[in-house]
Every structure is written in C-alpha cells, then in structure tokens.
Amino acid sequence: MTRKLLVCAASVAALAFASAAYAADLPAYEPAPQVSAPVSSFTWTGAYIGAQAGYSWGDTNLGRVKPKGGVFGGYAGYNYQFDASPVVVGIETDFNWANIDDKAGIAKASTDWTGATRARIGYAFDHFLVYGAGGLAYADREVKASGFGKDSKTALGWTVGGGVEYAATDNIVARVDYRYSDFGKDNFKLNGASTRNDYTENRVMAGVAYKFGW
C-alpha cells in the first residue's frame, strides 16, 4: 500500500513539473500599445507687432486719374485661438506712409498716408493661418487742379480683404495680405468751387511680425 502511494505521489509531481515547464515556454501577453494623435504645442493666441510694404492701385471720378504707388508701414494686433479649435479671431490696426498719386490733364489726386482698423477671423492649419478681415479705413487725400488750387481731406471708408500667414517659429510670423477699400465721396474746394470726388483702392502687402509668447 505504501509503495502504491509513493508511485502515485511521484506521478502527480512529474505531471505538475511538466505543466509548469510548458507554461514557462508560452509567450507572455503584452497589451497593445496605445497610439494617440500628436498635439501641436503652437497657438495663434497672443499680441503681435510687425512691418509691412506693398503696392496700391485705385480709381477716382477725376477723368482718367487712377492713383497708384508704394506703401510702407507697421501693424499691431491681437489674436485668440479657441481651445481645441482651429478657429482664430482677432483685431488689428495699421498705419502706412504712402506715395500714391496720379495726374491726367490739369487734375491730380494723391495720398500721403493710410491706415485701417480691422476685425479678423481665420482658420488655422497648425503653423498656417488663412483669414478674412474687414473694418474701418482712413487716408489722407489731396485733390489738385492746375490754376484752381488744391484741397485735402482725411477720408473715412470701409475695407475688406484677407490673406495667409505662416509662423516660421513660435514668434516670427510672415504674411501676404490683400484688401479692397472704398472711401466714398468727399467735397473738395478748388478756387472757391466745390467738387465731389470718390476714391476706391486695391492693395497687396507683405509683412513680417513678432508674436509675443502666451
């Protein structure tokens, strides 16, 4: 009886050892790695200040007078990008020195400075931003007629346009911007007589700005 018990115990021990060895040979289970989409650390939120230059061409009702010329100045503004959203809103103002003029016959029209304050809304593709803008435009306008004198006004109007920006770094942002402005009609007094003159303008500008950290 004792011998049978010993044989039985030895068989059980051998079977347990074989099971443990087989389990050790099985590959260990590892959970699948979690893959998450990369999150950009860049945000368009923040204030900025920059310099710009470009070209303007326009139209008046003074016969064939179509003012055109170079524009150079600066701009500053603030953007806000909504959390977890590509939508960017902002406000911007600019001021520019200008050499815009044209002459036809005895009539001449010129502009020495321009500016605008615009609201902006855009859609961000990481470091790229496509935007539209619109608001109030203002400019110095002078009308002159040979033999009749000259007169100048600060003209107010509306402007609309858009552009694209690229953030080369977290702080340096380059852009190209187009705008159309309509300054309406103003009365100019020439040699005692009053003449009503309108002015519309197209403009393309390129700029580089420093964006402050946020």
C-alpha angles and dihedrals in degrees: 000000000000090000091053091052091051092050091049093049091049091051092051091049092050091049092050091049092051092049092051092049092050092049091051090056093055115100114256115248115243123185117245113264115259113241118202130182114256114257118218115231092204121102130180091216113118147067123287142185128196151158127244142183134186151129133283132199126177149158138239136182091246095110109264095349108132110169117215139160149109128317128198130175150104140278138198135186151138131252130196122196115198117238114272089356135107091218115112126186128183151144128240140181130193140184125199140185110225142196097195118148147125138185133206122174109323094336126092132176125191142172124204101181140012138183144170142196112212140178114224137203124182148166118234126216096189103277094005123080126190112193147172124213140188141166146099123349127194134182146166110252128189127184121192134181121189109248092010102070129232141271135193136205140182100239123207125200146135131277136196133179145111146217149177130265132196124199104215089183135358088276109027117076125178125192149175117215136187126193139175119208132190116195096183122214128323131184116239122191114220117180091336095311123107122228125186114221132180131199135197125181141196120198140181118196136180120201146173122210139185111231115206118228122260 
